[in-house]
Amino acid sequence: MISRIRAVGLFWYDFVVGDDWRVAAAVVAGLAVTYGIAQAGVPSWWVLPVLVAFVLPWSLWRAVRRR
């Protein structure tokens, strides 16, 4: 039973974090910022597209630089 729970946990870790934990952390931070802005009553639909516009090129640059 423990091995199955561990396997499920490892699957979700690999699915969410994948190859780069920094991108996963940026997404979590972006969701937190979106939540905070929405709780303030300000439209927050724009936060995640802006985050993607910055994080995606940054991630690709880091991946290309490594090779």
Sine and cosine of phi, psi and omega as CSV:
sin_phi,cos_phi,sin_psi,cos_psi,sin_omega,cos_omega
0.00,0.00,-0.68,0.73,0.00,-1.00
-0.89,0.45,-0.62,0.79,-0.01,-1.00
-0.91,0.41,-0.57,0.82,0.04,-1.00
-0.94,0.34,-0.65,0.76,0.05,-1.00
-0.90,0.44,-0.66,0.75,0.03,-1.00
-0.90,0.44,-0.65,0.76,0.01,-1.00
-0.90,0.44,-0.66,0.75,0.04,-1.00
-0.91,0.42,-0.68,0.73,0.04,-1.00
-0.88,0.47,-0.67,0.74,0.03,-1.00
-0.91,0.41,-0.61,0.79,0.06,-1.00
-0.87,0.49,-0.76,0.66,-0.04,-1.00
-0.92,0.39,-0.57,0.82,0.07,-1.00
-0.89,0.46,-0.74,0.68,0.00,-1.00
-0.92,0.40,-0.59,0.81,0.00,-1.00
-0.93,0.37,-0.70,0.72,-0.06,-1.00
-0.98,0.18,-0.76,0.65,-0.09,-1.00
-0.99,0.13,-0.69,0.73,0.01,-1.00
0.90,0.44,-0.72,-0.69,-0.05,-1.00
-1.00,0.06,-0.37,0.93,-0.13,-0.99
-0.72,-0.70,0.94,-0.33,-0.01,-1.00
-0.93,0.36,-0.38,0.93,-0.02,-1.00
-0.93,0.38,-0.61,0.79,0.04,-1.00
-0.92,0.39,-0.68,0.74,0.04,-1.00
-0.89,0.46,-0.65,0.76,0.03,-1.00
-0.92,0.40,-0.61,0.79,0.03,-1.00
-0.91,0.41,-0.62,0.79,0.03,-1.00
-0.91,0.40,-0.69,0.72,0.04,-1.00
-0.88,0.47,-0.68,0.73,0.04,-1.00
-0.90,0.44,-0.65,0.76,0.03,-1.00
-0.90,0.44,-0.64,0.77,0.06,-1.00
-0.91,0.42,-0.62,0.79,0.03,-1.00
-0.91,0.41,-0.66,0.75,0.03,-1.00
-0.91,0.41,-0.67,0.75,0.04,-1.00
-0.87,0.50,-0.69,0.72,0.03,-1.00
-0.88,0.47,-0.71,0.70,-0.01,-1.00
-0.89,0.46,-0.68,0.74,0.01,-1.00
-0.92,0.38,-0.64,0.77,0.02,-1.00
-0.90,0.43,-0.60,0.80,0.03,-1.00
-0.93,0.37,-0.40,0.92,0.05,-1.00
-0.99,0.17,-0.09,1.00,0.04,-1.00
1.00,0.05,0.22,0.98,0.00,-1.00
-0.98,-0.18,0.64,-0.77,0.07,-1.00
-0.86,0.52,0.76,-0.64,-0.12,-0.99
-0.84,-0.54,0.28,0.96,-0.04,-1.00
-0.90,0.44,-0.40,0.92,-0.12,-0.99
-0.99,0.12,-0.24,0.97,-0.13,-0.99
-0.91,0.42,-0.77,0.64,-0.06,-1.00
-0.92,0.38,-0.63,0.77,0.10,-0.99
-0.88,0.48,-0.61,0.80,0.06,-1.00
-0.91,0.41,-0.66,0.75,0.04,-1.00
-0.86,0.51,-0.71,0.70,0.01,-1.00
-0.89,0.45,-0.62,0.78,-0.01,-1.00
-0.89,0.46,-0.45,0.90,0.03,-1.00
-0.99,-0.11,-0.65,0.76,-0.11,-0.99
-0.97,0.26,-0.62,0.79,-0.03,-1.00
-0.89,0.46,-0.78,0.62,0.05,-1.00
-0.89,0.46,-0.60,0.80,0.04,-1.00
-0.88,0.48,-0.70,0.71,0.00,-1.00
-0.92,0.40,-0.68,0.73,0.02,-1.00
-0.91,0.42,-0.65,0.76,0.04,-1.00
-0.88,0.48,-0.69,0.73,0.02,-1.00
-0.91,0.42,-0.63,0.78,-0.01,-1.00
-0.93,0.37,-0.65,0.76,0.00,-1.00
-0.94,0.34,-0.61,0.79,-0.01,-1.00
-0.91,0.42,-0.54,0.84,-0.01,-1.00
-0.93,0.38,-0.47,0.88,-0.10,-1.00
-1.00,0.07,0.00,0.00,0.00,0.00
